[in-house]
């Protein structure tokens, strides 16, 4: 084709693609005719390219004006989304990466519209937090959804791959790792131009998100394929909990947090085989979790912890040294509410809020929710402060405010007890019933068929349902993820050490 040929409107609409270019490819000689082009991220420029049989030509300002920026932009996007790509999952140590590749010059440019490209190629949606992505050449991109704690391993794997592929491949585009979030690309790679050295420096909001994901993942709170596939069995959890309690004899303070986490998983896992919590072994597991949660935050005198008919471990005296672990405090309170441990509830609510605020892995809404519950259980005669703090919790849980937890988890799990508590405070029986059904549906949708312990019981929802039951709200029996004999108090017995 004649390089001087001026394409007509129809040719431009059918052959133009949105394209990413290296910044260095826009020289001073051509920059004046590309006023429409824009810098979209460190090292990357957005422009339009016309794909012709013999070459690929970057459009100039007169080309864009000939069609109109809006119409050309729509066509360029649609053409880019029609680019054929091959999708492969690439396991790396600690994570799974997703690779798009193909012969087209425009595969790497699909990072501009990564969410749409992923949905088209895989049928899945990116998480609300987006994805890490690299485009080392125009022929490929590799991404990792930001959904769980594997993001830490993924960022290192992507950085190594991007640099190697950029240096070795044809059509080099960028050696950087980017964060695709809400349609924007942010570079995580810092380049020292003097030494040509590369380092990964996530922006503060992404770094906070990564830390929050790692904490949630390690605690088994996130629904991931690995969470169900590697979920320990009940016998393994029983053994691990017994060993962790026995180990407290040497140093009660050092291992108490891990012992409590193990006991919570043990209690929840019992409800897979005993969904109504009818058995004494199930009750013993829940009682032990209550004992350890209380001891972790408020201290405890020596007491027996039962993990089964013939399995008893001695919890030694522990000082009151509450850790800065907001979610563990919520677990401890939820357990105490379910097991109707009013004295333990009172003592947990005396834990200084300033201590829990030192937990920098949680969002503000978690701390607002803790403040709401502390106020509710400490100041029963006045609801004004409770309502004010509840409203603050609801506002802080919006998508524009949350920076530490994935919104899928916030909406499906974390916010549901808040919504139920709202109905309890309003004494709205009908709305509570509807909200409870929605909360249990959200729990089931979030966890699916996962075998993870936290999939078995909607702990926060159960706590609110137990509170509502005690206030005379009608709560239908035999609901999924709500152990009946804990909810209606029939299995509740006295717990040692209160």
N, C-alpha and C positions, 0 to 999 in steps of 0.2 A: 504493500500500500504506500502511496506517496506520503512521506512524512509531513508535507506541507498541506495535505488535504484537510479542508475544514469540515469537521463532522456536522451533519445536520441534527435537528432536534431528536428525530426518531433514533438515530444511531447513538446519540448521547444517552437517551433514556434506557435503551436496551443493553448498552455495553459499559456503562459507568458503574464503578464500585467504590464504596468507602474504603479508604486505605490508610494504613499506618506506615509512616516513613521515618527513618532515622533523621534526627535533627540535622546531622551533617550533610544530608543529601540536598537540603534546601540552600543552595549557594547564593551568594550576593547577586549573581547575574540573573537568577530566575525569581528571586524573592519578590521583586517589584510586580511581577505578573501573577503572584499567588497571594493576593491580599486576603482572600477568603480562607486560606489555610490557617490552622491554629495549633498552638502547642497544647497537647492534651495531657501530657505527663512528662517528667524528666526524660529527656532523650527521644521523645516521640512527637511527631507532627501528624495531624489529620489532614488528609487531602482527598481529592477525587481522582480516580485513574480510569482511563478508557482502555478496555481490553480489546485489542485488535488482532487479527490473524497473525500479523508479522511482528507486532511489538505491543508494549503497554505504555501509554502516554499519560502523563500527569496533566490534568485540565488546568487551563488558565482562567483568569477572571472573565474574559470575554466568553469563554465556553459556558461558564456558570450563568452568566447574565443571559445568554441565548435561550436557555431553558427556564431559568428562574430557580433561585436557591431552594425554595421549599419543594418544588416538584422534583428537582434533581436529587435532593437529599432523600426523598422518599424512594425514588427509583434505585439510588445507590445502595440504600439499606436492603431493599428487597432482593436486589441482585446478589449482594454479599451473603444473604441468608440462603441463597440457592447454591452456593459453592459446595460441591461434594467434599465431604471429609470422612475419614476413617477414625473411629473412636476406639481406643484401647485403654484398659485399666492396667496400670503399671505398679505392682507392689514394690515398695522400697522398705528399708528398715524402719518399722514403727508407723508407717503410713501407706496410703494408696494414692497414687497420682493418676490423673486422667489426661490422655494424650489425644489431640486432634491433629491429623496430618493429611496431606494430599498433594497433588501435582500443581494445584492452583497457586498463583502468586498471592492470593488473598486469604489463605487460611489463617495466618497469624493476625490479620486485621480483624477477624471475628472477635478478638478480645475487646474491641470497641463496644460490642453488644453481647457480652459474654453470657448473660442470663438467657437471652433468647436463643443463642447458639447452642447452649447446653441443653435447654429444653427441647430444641428441635432434634439434636443428635442423640440424646439419651432418653427423652421422655420425662426427665426429672427436673425439678426446680432447684436453683441454688438456695442455700439458706439466706435468711435475712442479713446475716453478717457478710455475705458475699463469698469471695474466693481469693486465694493467692494464684497468680498466673504469671507465666513467662512466655515470651514470644521471641526465642532466639533467632528465628529466621521467618521469612515471609511464608514458608511452607508448613509451619507447625506452631502449635501452642500447647502448653501443658498447664493444667490447673489442679487445685486442691480445694474442695469446698471447706469453708471455715465452720465446722459443725461440732468438733470435739477436740480433746487434748492432743490428738495426733498432729495438729497444726504446727506444733513446735518441731517435730521431726520433718514434716513436709517442707517447711520453709528452708531448712538446711539442704534437703535433697533437691529442691527446685533451684536454689542458688548454685549448687555445684553443676547441675545439668545445664542451666542457662548459660553459664560462662563457657563450659566445654563446647556446647552446640553452637554458640555464637562464634567461637574462634575457629571451629572446624567446618561449619556448614556453608552452603552457598546462599546468597540472598540474605545476608546477615541483617537482623533488625535491631535487637537490643539484648545486652547481657544482663539486664536488671530483673529483679523480682518485683512484681507490682501487686497491690491490693486492689481488686475490683470490688467496688462497693457503691451501690445505688447509682450505677451508670458512670462512675468516675474511676480513673486509674491513679493510684498513688504509689510512687516508687519507695521501696524499702531498702534499696541498695544505695550505699554511699560510696562514691568513687573518689579516691585521692588522686588528682590529676598529676601530681608531681611524681608519686611512686607507682601509679597505676595499680594501686591495691584496692580491693573490694571488701566491703563489710556490710552486714545486714543490720539496719537500724530502724525497726518498726516505729511508726509515729505513736505518741502516747496513747491515743484511743485504741489502736490495734493492740499495742502491748498489754493494756489493761484487759482487753477482750481475751487475748491468748492466756493470760494468767488465770482469768476466771474460768475459761474452758478447761484448763488443766486441773484446776481444783474440783470442778464439777465432775469431770470424767473420773478422776481418781476416787471420788466418793461414790461412784456408780450411779450418779443421778441422771446421766444423759442416755437417751435411747440411741444406741449405735449397734451395728451388726455385731461388733465384738462384745458388746455388753451382754447380749444373749448367748452368743456362741461360747463364751468363756466363763459364763456364770458358774461359780462353785456350787457343788451339790450340798444338800443339807448336812450330810455327815461331815463333809470337809469344813463347813461353816461352824458346826458344833465343836469340832476339834480345835479349830483356830481360835474360837472365842474362849474355850476352856484354857488353852495355852496362854492366851493373852492376859486372862485374869490371873492365872497362876504366876505369870511373870511380874505382876505388880508387887509381889512380896519383896522383890529386890529394890524396886524404885517405883513407888505408887504414882508419882507425878509424871514420869517420863513416858510411860506407855498407856496412860489412861485414855487419851484421845483415840488411839488405835483400837483399844479394847472396846470402847463405846461404839465406834464405827462398825466393828465386827459384830457386836451384839445386836445392833440395829438390823444389819443384813440378815443375821441369824433369825431374828424375830419375824421379819417380813417373809423370809423364805419358808418358814413353817406354814404360812398361809397358802402356799401353792397346793400342798397336799391336804390341808385342813382349812379351807376357805372360810368356814364359820368360826374358827378359833374355838372349837369344842373340846379339844384335848388338853390334858393337864400339861403335857410337854410344850404345847404352844403357849399356854399361859406362863409357864416358867421362863420361856425365852423372852416374852414381852416384859415380864417383871424384872428380869435381869437387865434388859436394855434400859428400863426406867431407873434402876439402881445406879447403873454406870453413868447415865446421863446426868443424874442429880449429883453424883459424886464428882464428875468432871467439873461442874460449874459451881457447886456450893459446898464441896467437901462431904465427907461421910465418916461415920464411925465403923468399926469392924462389923461385917455382916456376911451371911451366907448368900451365894448366888447359885440358883439351881438352873441347870441346863438340860434336865431330864431326870427321870425317876432315880437313877443311881449315879448321877453326875453332879457333884456339888463342888464349888470352888469358893474359897474364902476371899472376900474383898477386904483388904487391910484398911486401916484408918487412913484417910486421905485429907490433906489440908484444902481449904477453900482457895483455889488458885485458878480462877476462870480464864480460859484461853481466849484469844481474839478470833473466835470462830463462830460467826453469826449463824450459819446454817446448822451447825451442830447444836447450837442453843435452841433453834427452832425445833429440831428433831427432839431434843430433850423435853421441851415444853409440850409438843404434840403428844408424845408418849405419855407424859404425866396427865394430860387432859383426857386421853382415851382411857387410861387406867384409873381415873378419878382420884388422883393423888393430890388433894388440895394443898397439903402442907408443902409438898415438893413444888407445886405450881407457885406458891407464895414465895418460896426461897429462890426459885429461878428468876422470878420477876424482881428480885432485889439485886441481881447481878448488875453492876454499873453499866449503863449504856455506853459510857465513854470507853470501856474495855472492848465492847463488841464493835464499836465504831473504828477501832484500829485494824479491823479486817478489811484490807484494801482489795480483796478479790470479789467483793459483792457490790451490787448496785445500790443506789440510795433507797430504792423502794423496799429492799430487804430490811434495812435499818429502820425505815419508817414503819414497816409492818411490825417489827419487834417492839418499837416504841408504842404502837397502838395496843398491842397485846399486854405489855407491861402496865400501861395505864388502865386498861379494862380490868385486869385482875387485881390491881392495887387500889383503884378508886371506884368501887362499885356504886357509890352514891351519886357520882356526877358523870354524866355521859357527854358533856360538852367537849371535854378534852379528847375523849375517845373519838368522837365524830370528826373533830378537826384533824386529828392525826390519821384517821382512816381516809379522809379526803386527800391528804398529802400523799398517802401510800398509793392511792389510785392514780393520782396525777404523775407520780414518779415512775410508774410502771409503763408509761406510754413508750412507743417505739423511738421517739426522738430523745428520750431521757435515758434509756437503757444502753449501757456501754460495756457491761461485763458478761452478761448471760445471753445466750441465743434466744431470740424472740420466740422461737418454736417452743422452747422450754418454759419461758416466762408465761406465754399464753396457755399452754397445755397443762402445766403443773403448778408453777409458783403462784400465779394469780388466782387460781380457783378457790383456795381457802379465804382469800381477801373478799372475793365476790360473795361467798357464803356468809362470812361474818357480817357483811353489809346488810344482808337480809335478816340475820339474827338481831342485829342492833335495831333495825326497823320493825322487828316483830311481825314480819310479813311472811306468813306461813305459805301462802300460795307461791310467791316468788321464790321462797327458799326451796320448795319442792322442784320447781322448774330449774333453778340454778344447780341444785344437787344432781339432777339428771344430766345436765350439760357438763358438769365437772367430771362426772364418772365417764361420760362419753369422750371427753377430751383426754382423760387419762388413758382410756383404752386405745384411742387413736394414736396418741403419742408413743405408747410402748408397743402397740401391736401384739404379736405373739411372743415377745421377748421373755426369756426365762430369768432375767435379772431380778434380784430380790425386790427392788423398788417397783418393779412392774406388778407385783402381786397385790400390793395394798396402796391405795391412795392415802398416804399417811396424813397429810394436812387436811384433806377433805374429811377423812375419818374423824379427826380431832374436832372439826367444826360440826360434823353431824352428831357426834357424841354430846357436844355442848348444846346443840339444838334439841336433842332428845331429852336432855335433862331439863330444858326450859319448856317442855311440853309440846314441841313441834311434832307434827306427824311425820315420821320417817319410815318409809316402806321397808319391810324386811327383805333379806336375801337379795341385796343389790350387789353387783360385781364390785370387787375391790374394797368392800366394806365388811369386815368380819362381824357377823351378826351378834355373836355372844360377847364381843367387846363393846359393840355399839349399844346394846340393850342392857349391859352390866351383868348379865347372867354368869359370865365367866370370871368376873372381877373378884379377886380375893385380896387379902391383906398382903402388902409387900414389906419385907423386912427393912429395917433401917430408916424408916420415915422419921 
